[in-house]
């Protein structure tokens, strides 16, 4: 019995030793990233990464700002030209405008011809109107003279007929001769009445002619008044309509041509741009390369926005709270700088090189991530410090905090 007890005691001792070793390995495993992060400067100064893309298809002609170059006030990184761009739409738009201008010019010339014809016809009508009035004046004067002559003849015939009455009473002439004398008087009276009626009508015509209304003896307009007046008016209205349509077509054609020129200018040459003062971080296409619209040409960042990419253990991730203070020491510095936690992510969903300009050296599988706001320190650096290694410590988080978080104590 005395020999068995030491054997059991020895076996029990080895069991505790193995258990302690296993526990220490486990602790080393869960605290390894933590110790590494506080001993090795695995963090890095970073910033958000932006991509400048090609706005058009074409060949990259020049890059004015190269890697780590600062973008100037014009914001231009590179120029792209498309020498193979078709001018068909531009030519078609110009042809449409030229055609519309020709139609408008023809309509104007035809309208000028119609107006010339109207002027000639107006002058001709004026001459006809003057002749018409003069003719009426002459006929009125002739009628007045003829009436006067017939009245004088009527007076003489009446005197003769009265003498015939006296001779008939003395039976010196026959009744037939007397009747014939009075018949001549009646005919003269009728003739004078007809002439006066005709004179009255001509005076009415003359008064109307003074007002621009010309009436023939039959009561109609003279042929020279009507002429081709209706045809000219219809032709003029039709031509004016064609001219308005052509002018409207010219306006729309000019707008279409302007748009085609703008589209051509926009597609034949374009600039790849970034905000003035930003930094070109890397070049994705070299001068002479053919690019498609949307292809990345360069990557740029705004160096006024600084962050620290910090690798850390998953157990440490839930302990970080946005706004928590972090102490940062950059590689080659001895001064501790202050930062604040922006965000933290577990190892399953960390930000990579598509989002950040520089990644921490300790980035890898199974490693979480924290981003520290560091923009307030930008004025303390002459150059953009993105990419510099850094050591980060969180004063509010200690070793025991991590152990308790890992063991869920």
C-alpha positions as CSV (number, residue, x, y, z in Angstrom):
1,X,0.0,0.0,0.0
2,X,2.8,2.4,0.8
3,X,4.3,1.8,-2.7
4,X,1.1,2.4,-4.6
5,X,0.4,5.8,-3.0
6,X,3.6,7.5,-4.3
7,X,2.8,6.1,-7.8
8,X,-0.7,7.6,-7.7
9,X,0.6,10.8,-6.4
10,X,3.2,11.0,-9.2
11,X,0.5,10.2,-11.8
12,X,-1.8,12.9,-10.4
13,X,1.1,15.4,-10.5
14,X,1.7,14.7,-14.2
15,X,-2.0,15.2,-14.9
16,X,-1.9,18.6,-13.4
17,X,1.2,19.5,-15.3
18,X,-0.3,18.5,-18.6
19,X,-3.6,20.4,-17.8
20,X,-1.6,23.5,-16.9
21,X,0.4,23.2,-20.2
22,X,-2.8,22.8,-22.2
23,X,-4.2,25.9,-20.5
24,X,-1.1,27.9,-21.1
25,X,-1.1,26.9,-24.8
26,X,-4.8,27.9,-25.0
27,X,-4.0,31.2,-23.4
28,X,-1.0,31.8,-25.7
29,X,-3.3,31.0,-28.6
30,X,-6.0,33.4,-27.7
31,X,-3.6,36.1,-26.5
32,X,-1.1,35.7,-29.3
33,X,-2.6,38.4,-31.6
34,X,-2.9,40.7,-28.6
35,X,0.7,40.3,-27.5
36,X,1.8,40.6,-31.1
37,X,-0.2,43.8,-31.6
38,X,1.4,45.4,-28.6
39,X,4.9,44.2,-29.2
40,X,5.1,44.4,-33.1
41,X,4.0,47.5,-34.9
42,X,1.6,45.7,-37.1
43,X,-0.9,48.6,-37.5
44,X,-0.6,51.1,-40.5
45,X,-1.6,54.6,-41.3
46,X,-4.3,54.4,-44.0
47,X,-7.1,56.4,-45.7
48,X,-10.1,55.6,-47.8
49,X,-9.2,54.5,-51.3
50,X,-11.0,56.0,-54.3
51,X,-10.8,54.9,-57.9
52,X,-10.8,57.3,-60.9
53,X,-12.4,55.6,-63.9
54,X,-12.3,56.3,-67.6
55,X,-15.3,58.4,-68.6
56,X,-15.1,57.3,-72.3
57,X,-13.6,54.6,-74.5
58,X,-10.2,55.5,-76.0
59,X,-6.5,55.6,-75.5
60,X,-4.8,57.1,-72.5
61,X,-2.8,60.0,-73.9
62,X,-1.0,61.4,-70.8
63,X,-0.9,61.2,-67.0
64,X,-0.2,64.6,-65.5
65,X,0.1,63.2,-61.9
66,X,2.0,60.0,-61.2
67,X,2.2,57.8,-58.2
68,X,2.2,59.8,-54.9
69,X,1.7,63.0,-57.0
70,X,-0.6,65.7,-55.7
71,X,-3.5,66.6,-58.1
72,X,-3.4,70.2,-59.2
73,X,-6.1,72.8,-59.1
74,X,-7.6,71.6,-62.5
75,X,-8.2,68.2,-60.9
76,X,-6.9,66.4,-64.1
77,X,-5.1,63.0,-63.6
78,X,-5.1,61.9,-67.3
79,X,-6.5,62.6,-70.7
80,X,-8.3,60.0,-72.9
81,X,-8.8,60.5,-76.6
82,X,-10.9,58.4,-79.0
83,X,-9.6,58.8,-82.5
84,X,-11.9,56.1,-83.8
85,X,-15.1,57.8,-82.8
86,X,-17.6,58.0,-85.7
87,X,-18.7,61.4,-86.9
88,X,-21.8,60.1,-88.6
89,X,-24.3,61.7,-86.2
90,X,-22.5,65.0,-86.4
91,X,-22.5,64.9,-90.2
92,X,-26.2,63.9,-90.3
93,X,-27.1,66.7,-87.9
94,X,-25.2,69.2,-90.1
95,X,-26.8,67.9,-93.3
96,X,-30.3,68.3,-91.7
97,X,-29.5,71.9,-90.8
98,X,-28.2,72.7,-94.2
99,X,-31.3,71.1,-95.8
100,X,-33.6,73.1,-93.6
101,X,-31.7,76.4,-94.4
102,X,-32.0,75.7,-98.1
103,X,-35.7,75.1,-97.8
104,X,-36.1,78.4,-95.9
105,X,-34.0,80.3,-98.4
106,X,-36.1,78.9,-101.3
107,X,-39.3,79.8,-99.5
108,X,-38.0,83.4,-98.8
109,X,-37.1,83.8,-102.5
110,X,-40.5,82.6,-103.6
111,X,-42.2,84.8,-101.2
112,X,-40.2,87.8,-102.5
113,X,-41.3,86.9,-106.0
114,X,-44.9,86.8,-104.9
115,X,-44.6,90.2,-103.2
116,X,-43.0,91.6,-106.3
117,X,-45.9,90.3,-108.4
118,X,-48.3,91.8,-105.9
119,X,-46.5,95.2,-106.1
120,X,-46.6,95.0,-109.9
121,X,-50.2,94.1,-109.9
122,X,-51.0,96.9,-107.4
123,X,-49.3,99.4,-109.7
124,X,-51.1,98.0,-112.7
125,X,-54.4,98.1,-110.8
126,X,-53.7,101.7,-109.9
127,X,-53.1,102.6,-113.5
128,X,-56.3,100.8,-114.6
129,X,-58.2,102.5,-111.8
130,X,-57.0,105.9,-112.9
131,X,-57.9,105.1,-116.5
132,X,-61.3,103.8,-115.4
133,X,-62.1,107.1,-113.5
134,X,-60.9,109.2,-116.5
135,X,-63.1,107.1,-118.8
136,X,-66.1,107.6,-116.5
137,X,-65.3,111.4,-116.4
138,X,-65.2,111.5,-120.2
139,X,-68.4,109.6,-120.6
140,X,-70.2,111.7,-117.9
141,X,-69.1,114.8,-119.7
142,X,-70.3,113.4,-123.1
143,X,-73.6,112.4,-121.6
144,X,-74.1,115.9,-120.1
145,X,-73.4,117.5,-123.5
146,X,-75.6,115.0,-125.2
147,X,-78.4,115.7,-122.8
148,X,-78.0,119.4,-123.3
149,X,-78.1,119.0,-127.1
150,X,-81.2,116.8,-126.9
151,X,-82.9,119.2,-124.5
152,X,-82.3,122.0,-127.1
153,X,-83.6,119.8,-129.9
154,X,-86.7,119.0,-127.7
155,X,-87.4,122.6,-127.2
156,X,-87.3,123.2,-131.0
157,X,-89.4,120.2,-131.7
158,X,-92.0,121.3,-129.2
159,X,-92.2,124.7,-130.8
160,X,-92.7,123.1,-134.2
161,X,-95.4,120.8,-132.9
162,X,-97.2,123.8,-131.4
163,X,-97.1,125.6,-134.7
164,X,-98.4,122.5,-136.3
165,X,-101.4,122.6,-133.9
166,X,-102.2,126.1,-135.1
167,X,-101.8,125.2,-138.8
168,X,-104.0,122.1,-138.2
169,X,-106.7,124.4,-136.6
170,X,-106.7,126.4,-139.8
171,X,-106.6,123.2,-141.8
172,X,-103.4,124.2,-143.5
173,X,-101.8,120.8,-142.7
174,X,-103.1,117.3,-142.3
175,X,-103.7,115.5,-139.0
176,X,-100.9,113.0,-139.8
177,X,-98.3,115.7,-140.2
178,X,-99.3,117.2,-136.8
179,X,-99.1,113.7,-135.1
180,X,-95.7,113.1,-136.6
181,X,-94.4,116.3,-135.1
182,X,-95.6,115.5,-131.6
183,X,-94.2,111.9,-132.0
184,X,-90.8,113.5,-132.5
185,X,-91.3,115.5,-129.3
186,X,-92.1,112.3,-127.4
187,X,-89.1,110.4,-128.7
188,X,-86.8,113.3,-127.7
189,X,-88.2,113.2,-124.2
190,X,-87.7,109.5,-123.9
191,X,-84.1,109.9,-125.2
192,X,-83.4,112.6,-122.7
193,X,-84.8,110.4,-119.9
194,X,-82.6,107.5,-120.9
195,X,-79.5,109.7,-121.1
196,X,-80.3,111.1,-117.6
197,X,-80.7,107.6,-116.2
198,X,-77.3,106.5,-117.8
199,X,-75.7,109.7,-116.4
200,X,-77.0,108.9,-112.9
201,X,-75.5,105.4,-113.0
202,X,-72.1,106.7,-114.2
203,X,-72.1,109.3,-111.5
204,X,-72.7,106.5,-109.0
205,X,-69.8,104.5,-110.6
206,X,-67.6,107.5,-110.4
207,X,-68.3,108.1,-106.7
208,X,-67.6,104.4,-106.0
209,X,-64.4,104.5,-107.9
210,X,-63.2,107.4,-105.7
211,X,-63.6,105.0,-102.8
212,X,-61.7,102.2,-104.6
213,X,-64.9,100.2,-105.7
214,X,-65.0,99.7,-109.4
215,X,-68.3,98.7,-111.0
216,X,-68.9,98.0,-114.7
217,X,-72.2,98.9,-116.4
218,X,-73.3,95.3,-115.7
219,X,-72.7,95.7,-112.0
220,X,-69.6,93.4,-111.8
221,X,-66.0,94.1,-111.0
222,X,-63.8,94.7,-114.0
223,X,-61.5,91.8,-114.9
224,X,-58.4,93.9,-114.1
225,X,-59.7,94.3,-110.5
226,X,-60.0,90.6,-109.9
227,X,-57.1,89.4,-112.0
228,X,-55.0,86.7,-110.2
229,X,-55.6,88.3,-106.7
230,X,-57.0,85.1,-105.1
231,X,-54.3,82.9,-106.6
232,X,-51.6,85.2,-105.4
233,X,-53.0,85.4,-101.9
234,X,-53.3,81.6,-101.7
235,X,-49.8,81.1,-103.0
236,X,-48.5,83.7,-100.5
237,X,-50.2,82.1,-97.5
238,X,-48.9,78.6,-98.5
239,X,-45.4,80.0,-99.0
240,X,-45.5,81.8,-95.6
241,X,-46.5,78.5,-94.0
242,X,-43.6,76.7,-95.7
243,X,-41.3,79.4,-94.5
244,X,-42.4,79.1,-90.9
245,X,-42.1,75.3,-91.0
246,X,-38.6,75.7,-92.5
247,X,-37.6,78.2,-89.8
248,X,-38.9,75.9,-87.1
249,X,-37.0,73.0,-88.6
250,X,-33.8,75.2,-88.6
251,X,-34.3,75.9,-84.9
252,X,-34.7,72.2,-84.1
253,X,-31.8,71.3,-86.4
254,X,-29.5,73.8,-84.7
255,X,-30.4,72.3,-81.3
256,X,-29.8,68.8,-82.6
257,X,-26.4,69.9,-84.1
258,X,-25.4,71.5,-80.9
259,X,-26.2,68.4,-79.0
260,X,-24.4,66.2,-81.5
261,X,-21.3,68.5,-81.3
262,X,-21.5,68.3,-77.5
263,X,-21.8,64.5,-77.6
264,X,-19.0,64.2,-80.0
265,X,-16.8,66.5,-78.0
266,X,-17.6,64.7,-74.8
267,X,-16.8,61.3,-76.4
268,X,-13.8,62.2,-78.5
269,X,-11.8,63.5,-75.6
270,X,-12.3,63.5,-71.8
271,X,-10.3,64.0,-68.7
272,X,-9.9,61.6,-65.8
273,X,-10.3,63.7,-62.7
274,X,-9.9,63.7,-59.0
275,X,-10.5,66.4,-56.4
276,X,-7.8,69.1,-56.4
277,X,-5.2,68.5,-53.7
278,X,-5.8,64.7,-53.5
279,X,-3.0,62.2,-53.9
280,X,-2.6,59.8,-56.8
281,X,-1.9,56.6,-54.9
282,X,-1.4,54.2,-57.7
283,X,-1.8,54.0,-61.5
284,X,-4.0,51.3,-63.0
285,X,-3.3,52.1,-66.6
286,X,-0.2,53.5,-68.3
287,X,-0.1,56.1,-71.1
288,X,-0.9,54.5,-74.5
289,X,-3.2,51.9,-73.0
290,X,-6.7,51.4,-74.5
291,X,-9.4,51.7,-71.9
292,X,-13.2,51.3,-71.9
293,X,-15.6,53.6,-70.2
294,X,-15.7,52.6,-66.5
295,X,-12.2,51.0,-66.5
296,X,-10.1,52.1,-63.5
297,X,-7.2,54.4,-64.4
298,X,-5.8,55.5,-61.1
299,X,-6.4,55.3,-57.4
300,X,-6.4,58.4,-55.3
301,X,-6.9,59.3,-51.7
302,X,-7.7,62.4,-49.6
303,X,-4.7,62.7,-47.3
304,X,-6.6,65.0,-45.0
305,X,-8.6,61.9,-43.9
306,X,-6.2,59.7,-41.9
307,X,-7.0,56.5,-40.1
308,X,-5.0,53.7,-38.4
309,X,-5.7,50.1,-39.6
310,X,-5.3,48.0,-36.5
311,X,-5.2,44.1,-36.5
312,X,-6.5,42.6,-33.4
313,X,-7.8,39.4,-31.9
314,X,-11.5,38.6,-32.3
315,X,-11.7,38.5,-28.5
316,X,-10.7,42.1,-28.4
317,X,-13.2,43.3,-31.0
318,X,-16.3,43.4,-28.8
319,X,-14.3,45.4,-26.1
320,X,-13.8,48.3,-28.5
321,X,-16.4,51.1,-28.4
322,X,-16.6,53.9,-31.0
323,X,-15.0,57.0,-29.5
324,X,-12.6,55.0,-27.2
325,X,-9.2,56.6,-26.9
326,X,-6.2,54.9,-28.6
327,X,-2.5,55.7,-28.3
328,X,-0.5,55.6,-31.5
329,X,3.2,55.5,-32.1
330,X,4.4,55.6,-35.7
331,X,7.5,53.7,-36.9
332,X,10.5,55.9,-36.3
333,X,8.7,58.1,-33.8
334,X,8.9,58.1,-30.0
335,X,5.9,60.4,-29.5
336,X,2.6,58.9,-28.6
337,X,-0.3,60.4,-30.6
338,X,-3.9,60.2,-29.8
339,X,-6.7,58.7,-31.8
340,X,-10.3,57.5,-31.4
341,X,-12.0,54.3,-32.4
342,X,-14.2,54.7,-35.4
343,X,-15.3,51.1,-35.9
344,X,-14.3,47.5,-35.3
345,X,-14.9,44.4,-37.2
346,X,-14.5,40.7,-36.7
347,X,-12.1,38.6,-38.8
348,X,-15.0,37.4,-40.9
349,X,-15.7,40.8,-42.4
350,X,-12.7,43.1,-42.5
351,X,-12.1,46.0,-44.9
352,X,-9.5,45.1,-47.5
353,X,-7.5,46.8,-50.3
354,X,-10.7,47.7,-52.2
355,X,-11.6,50.1,-49.4
356,X,-8.3,51.2,-47.8
357,X,-5.2,52.6,-49.3
358,X,-2.9,50.7,-47.0
359,X,-3.4,47.6,-44.8
360,X,-1.8,46.6,-41.6
361,X,1.1,44.1,-41.8
362,X,-0.7,41.9,-39.4
363,X,-3.7,41.5,-41.6
364,X,-4.5,37.9,-42.2
365,X,-7.1,35.2,-41.7
366,X,-8.6,35.0,-38.2
367,X,-7.5,38.5,-37.4
368,X,-10.1,41.2,-36.6
369,X,-9.8,44.9,-37.4
370,X,-10.2,48.3,-35.8
371,X,-10.1,51.7,-37.5
372,X,-8.8,54.6,-35.5
373,X,-9.6,58.2,-36.5
374,X,-6.2,60.0,-36.9
375,X,-7.1,63.0,-39.1
376,X,-6.3,65.5,-36.4
377,X,-2.6,64.7,-36.7
378,X,-2.4,65.6,-40.4
379,X,-0.9,69.0,-39.7
380,X,2.0,67.4,-37.9
381,X,3.3,65.7,-41.1
382,X,5.0,67.4,-44.0
383,X,4.2,64.5,-46.3
384,X,1.2,62.2,-46.5
385,X,1.9,59.5,-43.8
386,X,-0.3,56.8,-45.3
387,X,1.4,53.5,-45.4
388,X,3.7,54.1,-42.3
389,X,3.7,51.3,-39.7
390,X,2.4,52.0,-36.3
391,X,1.9,50.6,-32.8
392,X,-1.5,51.0,-31.2
393,X,-2.5,50.5,-27.6
394,X,-5.9,50.9,-26.0
395,X,-5.4,52.1,-22.5
396,X,-8.9,51.1,-21.4
397,X,-8.4,47.4,-22.4
398,X,-6.1,45.2,-20.4
399,X,-5.0,41.6,-20.5
400,X,-7.5,40.5,-18.0
401,X,-10.3,42.1,-20.0
402,X,-9.3,40.0,-23.0
403,X,-9.1,36.8,-21.0
404,X,-12.5,37.4,-19.4
405,X,-14.0,38.2,-22.8
406,X,-12.5,35.1,-24.3
407,X,-13.6,32.8,-21.5
408,X,-16.9,34.6,-21.2
409,X,-16.4,35.2,-17.5
